[in-house]
């Protein structure tokens, strides 16, 4: 069965996951993280993609972003890979790809899932026991969101700005939200929709987005159609 084309809708929120090939380490030291982020920050400007949250894990990465057109995400990921993979292979005297096939991606309703998904992404290091506090893990956007540093990769989403009228208010509100674990139902919904490339959002949102794409946005419901009463 032919796979469906990747679901991309300009000006909508997308969650991206890129895994390493066979679970191998793709970020070994600080230089590796820094070089990847350097090329990522260049790519987002070239291809007009706004990244709102990210995390670089040893064997995979998450991006939460909004593209300005249908091709920006693909071009961005390809451009970063063309720079980072040769760099990594030269440094560690290896060859071949680093990635496990195509990156996973889906469209997410920002009004409902922007903040939960951002927190889900940035708390990955804590769930994986790489840090006892997301603020202690330097390879995510969390330090930016709580005011510990300015991250050139990040473009703040309007919903983040709605958390307060001043940077201090926004940072304090976001930090308080991180102190409460993301609900299991939300984590599972975010993960499943991204891995299966089905849109995540309300029925109304899906109906609106269906008008903007020729691709199905959710699985076909199984079972026989309901008979209409005569």
N, C-alpha and C positions, 0 to 999 in steps of 0.2 A: 504493500500500500504506500502510495506517495505521501511524503510528509507535507503537512500544511505549511504555507509560507509563514515566516515569522510575523507576529502581530505587532505592528508599529503604527501609532497614530500621532501625528505631530501635535505638539502643545499639550499632550497628556502625560501624566506621570507613568514611568516605567520602572520596573525592578529587574535588574540584570544579575545573573549569577554565572561566573566563569570558573570551572573546576580544572584542576591540573590532571594531566594524563596519569592514570593508575595511582592517583593519590600521592604523587611525588611532591616534594617540597619545591615551591617556585619562588619563595622569598627566604633567603638564607640569612642575610645580615642586613644591617641598617642601610648600606649602600644600595642593595637591591630594592628595598622599599622606596628609597628616595629617588632612584632612577625611574622606577615605574611611575611614581607620582609626578615627576618632572615631565615625562612624555604624556601622561594623562592630562596635565594642566595645559600643555600645548595643543593637544588634540581637541579639547573641549572648545577652545577659542577658534580653531580652524573650522570645525564642523558644527559650530553653534549648538552645542549641547550643554544644558545647565545641569550640573551635578549637585544634588541636595544633601546626599549622605553617602558614605562609603566605608568599607572596612577591607583591609588586606590581611588575609589569614595565611598561614604557612602553605596551604594547599588549595586555596580558592579565594575568590573575592566577590564582594557584593557592591553594586552601584544602584543608587536611587536617583533617577534623572528625568529631565524633560527635554525631548528633542524639538528642534524648530522645523524639521522636515522629515520625510520618510527614510532618507538615506543616511542621516547624520550618525545614528548609533552604529550602524554597520561600518561606516567609514572610520569612525573613531576607534572602534575595537580593532579593526584591521590595522590601522596606522600604529596604534600602541604596540600591537603584537609584532609588527615588522621591525620595530626598534628594540623592544624588550627581549624578544626571543633570541636574536643574534647576540645581543649583549650578554645574556645569561649563558648561552652556549659557549661563547668565547671564554668567559670568566671561569666556568666550571668544566671546560674541556669535554663537552658533550655535543650531541647533534640531535636533530629531530624536533618535533613540536613539543610544547609544554602543555598544551590544552587538551582536554577531553572532549573532542568534537566541537560542535557549535555551542556558543554560549546560550544560556537559557534566558528568556525574556518574556515579560507580559505587561499588559496595561493595567493600572490600578487607579481606582477612584480616589483622587487626592483628598477630597473633603472628608472621606471616611477613613482612609488608610495612610495618608502621608505621615502623620506623627507616629502611629504604631509601627509602621514599616521602618521609619528612620531609627526608632529606638531598637527595634528588632535587629537591624543591621549593626548598629553600633555596640550592642550588648553581646555580640557574637564572641568576643574575646573572653568574656566572663563565663558564658555558657560552656566554652571549650576549655576553661580553666587555664587560660594564658595570662589572666590578670584577675585580681580580686576586686577591682573597680575599673569600670570602663575608662575612667579618667587617667588611669595608669598605663593604658595601652596607647602608644603613640601613633599607630597606623590605622586610625579611623578618624572620622570627622567629629567625633564627640567632643574633643578638646576645643574645637572651633565653636561648637554650639553652646558650650558653657563658659566661653570667654577666656580660655587659657592660651589661645593662640589664634592668629588670623590665618586661615587656610586658603591659599590661592586657587585650589581646586574647586572650592565650594561657592555656589550661588544660592543664597538663602531663598527658600520658598516663601511666598506670601503668607502661607499658613503658619510658618515659623514666626514671622514678624507679627502675626496676630496674637502671639502669646504675651505681648506687653508693649508699652509705648516707648520704652527705653531699652538699650542693650542689657542693662542690669536686670530689668524685669523679665526679659525674654530668657536670658541665661539661667536665672533662678527658677523660672517656671519649668524650663526644659530639664534642669537638673532634678527637680522634684518629680517630674514624670519618670525619669530614669530610675528613681528609687523604688518605683512600683513595677514589678515584673510585667512584661507584656503577657496578656492573657494567652493561655494555651490555644484557645480557639482561633485567635488572631494569628499566632505564629504558624499554626497548622494551615490556615487558609492562605497565608502569604506564601508559604513553602510549596504547597500543593499547586496553587495557581501558576507559580513561576516555573516549577519543574514540568508541568503539563502544558504550559503556554496558553492557559485559558484566562480570560479577563476576570479581574477581581473587583466586585462592586455591587451595588444594588441593582435590582431588575430595571429600574428606570435608567440608571447610568448605562447599563449594557444595551438597552434599547436605543439610547441616544448615540452610543458609539457604533452600533451596528450600521447606522446610516452613513458612517464615515469610512467604512472598510468593506471590501468584498469578501473578507475571510470570516468564517464562523468565529464567534467570540466565546462560546461555551459548548460543552459536549452535547451531542444529540441525545435526548432522553430516550432510554430504552423502554421497551414494552409496546403493546399494541395501542393504536390511537383509540381514544375514547369515542364510543359510538354516540351519535347525536340522537336524542329522543325524537320519535316521529309524532 
